Amino acid sequence: MGAIRPGRPSDVRAVIFDFYGTLVRMVPPLPASHEALLRRRGLDEAAGRWGDQWSVGPGDGEEHLAASADRETYLAWERGRLRRRALACGVPEDQADDLAVELDLAIKDLRLELYADSKAVLTRVREHGLTVAVCSNWFWDLDQALDGVGLGPLVDVAVTSARAGARKPHPLIYRAVLDECGIAPGQALFVGDMWEADVLGPLAQGIRAVHLWRPDRAVRGEAPPLPGRAHRITALHDLIRLL
């Protein structure tokens, strides 16, 4: 059973959920690694220099408003980052464009699976008459990802960093989801598994936060001490006790 601070947030009008790690997880088959794709092309030296493939994308808290003007601009920006990384790692220039496209498609080829309680919890939140929102550091097509796992009909508002122009915990993305929901910060409850992005970031904007600390989480260690206006649960269905 989750450990929840006392006090019922009776003025909440919307519950904002993180997506990955909160509502869904990645399951096999996992996407091909960038290193493997480089070696497949015979680019062994570049593969050895590549490093963490997830670090190629925008970092947490990064603002990129100009790149988020529209889908095409954002996609070009993503692939441009990959192209520059490839050139810096020694990939020949005549291969960099095609490689950037292949790497971009590979990192987005994710097989996602709902946590067992996700759909039931979103359904219960809607039954309480509350707006259900998702706010995620995700690619452009968050709406398609939600539809792909069967959550589309249960989500009223979906805000992705790609379209908002900034990644959590940047204030801009929280303002974007609040505006889409038509509510003030004090009327929202933010639920997520990441400490900076889903707890400290919302709290800094006046949004109450619920830290989801699953026993089987990938990140190990002790749960950080809870600040004021924050709660902690160990399973998503414990959220209903707050509502």
C-alpha positions in Angstrom: 0.0 0.0 0.0 1.4 3.4 -0.9 2.4 5.9 1.7 0.2 9.0 1.3 0.3 12.2 3.3 -3.0 13.1 4.9 -5.1 15.8 3.4 -7.6 15.4 0.6 -7.0 17.8 -2.4 -10.7 18.6 -2.8 -10.2 21.5 -5.2 -8.4 19.4 -7.8 -10.1 19.7 -11.2 -7.5 17.8 -13.3 -5.0 14.9 -12.8 -2.0 15.2 -15.0 -0.1 12.0 -15.6 3.4 11.4 -16.9 3.5 8.8 -19.7 6.5 6.6 -19.8 7.3 4.9 -16.5 3.9 5.9 -15.1 1.3 4.6 -17.5 3.4 2.5 -19.9 6.7 0.7 -20.0 8.9 -0.6 -22.8 8.9 -4.4 -23.4 10.8 -6.6 -25.8 11.6 -6.7 -28.6 13.7 -3.6 -27.8 14.7 -1.1 -30.5 18.0 -1.7 -32.3 20.8 0.2 -30.6 22.5 3.0 -32.5 25.8 1.2 -31.9 24.4 -1.9 -33.6 23.1 0.0 -36.6 26.5 1.7 -37.0 28.4 -1.6 -36.9 25.9 -3.1 -39.4 27.0 -0.4 -41.8 30.7 -1.1 -41.1 31.2 2.1 -39.1 32.9 0.4 -36.2 35.1 3.4 -35.3 32.0 5.7 -35.1 30.1 3.0 -33.2 32.9 3.0 -30.5 32.7 6.7 -30.2 28.9 7.0 -30.1 28.2 6.6 -26.4 24.7 6.7 -24.9 22.2 6.9 -27.7 19.5 8.5 -25.5 21.8 11.5 -24.9 21.6 12.6 -28.5 18.1 14.0 -28.0 17.2 17.1 -26.1 18.1 17.1 -22.4 15.7 17.4 -19.5 14.8 21.0 -18.9 15.9 22.0 -22.4 13.9 24.7 -24.3 13.5 24.4 -28.1 10.6 26.6 -29.1 11.9 27.4 -32.6 12.3 23.7 -33.4 8.8 23.0 -32.2 7.1 25.3 -34.8 5.6 22.3 -36.5 6.1 18.6 -37.0 8.3 18.9 -40.1 10.6 21.5 -38.4 10.9 19.3 -35.2 11.7 16.2 -37.2 14.4 18.0 -39.1 15.8 19.3 -35.8 15.9 15.8 -34.3 17.6 14.3 -37.4 19.9 17.3 -37.6 21.2 16.5 -34.1 21.8 12.9 -35.1 23.6 14.0 -38.3 25.9 16.3 -36.4 26.7 13.5 -33.8 27.4 11.1 -36.7 29.9 13.6 -38.3 31.5 14.2 -35.0 32.0 10.5 -34.5 33.7 10.1 -37.9 30.8 9.0 -40.2 31.5 10.1 -43.8 29.4 13.0 -44.9 27.9 11.2 -47.8 26.4 8.6 -45.3 25.3 11.0 -42.6 21.9 12.0 -43.9 20.6 8.4 -44.5 22.1 7.3 -41.2 20.4 10.1 -39.3 17.0 9.0 -40.7 17.7 5.3 -39.8 18.8 6.2 -36.3 15.8 8.4 -35.7 13.4 5.7 -36.8 15.2 3.1 -34.7 15.0 5.1 -31.5 11.3 5.6 -31.9 10.5 2.0 -32.7 9.3 1.3 -29.2 7.0 -1.5 -28.1 5.0 -0.1 -25.2 2.8 -2.0 -22.7 0.3 -0.6 -20.2 0.9 -1.1 -16.5 -1.8 -3.4 -15.3 -3.7 -0.6 -13.4 -3.3 2.3 -15.9 -6.6 2.0 -17.7 -8.6 1.4 -14.6 -7.1 4.3 -12.8 -7.7 6.8 -15.7 -11.3 5.5 -15.9 -11.8 6.1 -12.2 -10.4 9.6 -12.4 -12.9 10.4 -15.2 -15.7 9.0 -13.1 -14.8 11.5 -10.4 -15.6 14.2 -13.0 -11.9 15.3 -13.4 -10.0 16.2 -16.5 -7.4 13.5 -17.4 -4.2 14.9 -18.9 -0.9 13.4 -20.0 2.3 15.5 -20.0 5.4 13.8 -21.2 8.9 14.3 -22.5 8.1 12.5 -25.7 8.3 12.6 -29.4 5.9 14.7 -31.6 3.2 12.0 -31.9 2.2 11.4 -28.3 -1.4 11.2 -29.3 -0.6 8.2 -31.6 1.3 6.5 -28.7 -1.7 7.0 -26.5 -4.0 5.5 -29.1 -1.6 2.6 -29.7 -1.9 1.4 -26.1 -5.6 2.0 -25.9 -5.6 5.2 -23.7 -6.6 7.7 -26.3 -10.3 7.7 -25.4 -9.5 8.2 -21.7 -7.3 11.2 -22.1 -8.7 14.7 -22.5 -5.5 16.6 -22.9 -2.1 15.4 -24.2 1.0 17.6 -24.0 4.3 16.5 -25.3 7.6 18.3 -25.0 8.1 18.1 -28.7 5.1 20.3 -29.3 5.3 22.4 -26.2 8.9 23.5 -27.0 10.5 22.5 -23.7 11.1 19.4 -21.7 10.2 18.8 -18.1 11.2 20.3 -15.6 11.1 23.5 -17.7 8.2 25.7 -16.5 6.9 26.2 -20.1 5.6 22.6 -20.5 3.7 22.7 -17.2 2.1 26.1 -18.2 1.2 24.5 -21.5 -0.7 21.6 -19.9 -2.4 23.9 -17.4 -3.6 26.1 -20.2 -4.9 23.2 -22.2 -6.8 22.0 -19.2 -8.1 25.5 -18.5 -7.1 25.4 -14.8 -4.9 27.2 -12.3 -1.8 25.4 -10.8 -3.6 24.8 -7.5 -6.3 22.9 -9.3 -4.0 20.2 -10.7 -2.4 17.1 -9.3 0.6 15.8 -11.2 1.4 12.1 -11.1 4.7 10.6 -12.2 7.7 8.5 -11.4 10.6 10.9 -12.1 11.7 13.0 -9.2 12.9 16.2 -11.0 10.4 16.1 -13.9 7.3 14.9 -12.1 7.7 16.1 -8.5 10.0 19.0 -8.1 9.1 20.6 -11.5 5.4 20.7 -10.8 5.8 21.8 -7.2 7.9 24.8 -8.4 4.9 25.8 -10.5 2.4 25.5 -7.6 1.1 22.1 -8.7 0.6 19.4 -6.2 2.6 16.3 -7.0 2.2 12.5 -6.4 5.4 10.6 -6.7 4.9 7.1 -8.1 7.6 4.9 -6.5 7.0 1.4 -7.9 8.8 -1.5 -6.1 10.0 -2.8 -9.6 11.3 0.6 -10.8 14.4 0.6 -13.0 16.0 3.3 -10.9 17.3 1.9 -7.6 18.0 3.6 -4.3 16.0 5.3 -1.5 13.0 7.4 -2.2 13.9 11.1 -1.6 12.1 12.8 1.3 8.8 14.3 0.4 8.5 18.1 0.3 5.2 19.8 1.2 2.2 19.5 -1.1 3.6 16.1 -2.3 2.4 12.6 -1.8 4.0 9.2 -2.5 2.3 6.0 -3.8 3.8 2.6 -4.7 1.1 1.6 -7.2 -1.0 3.8 -9.5 -4.3 2.5 -8.1 -3.4 4.1 -4.7 -4.0 7.4 -6.4 -7.8 6.9 -6.1 -7.5 7.2 -2.3 -6.5 10.8 -2.8 -9.6 11.6 -4.9 
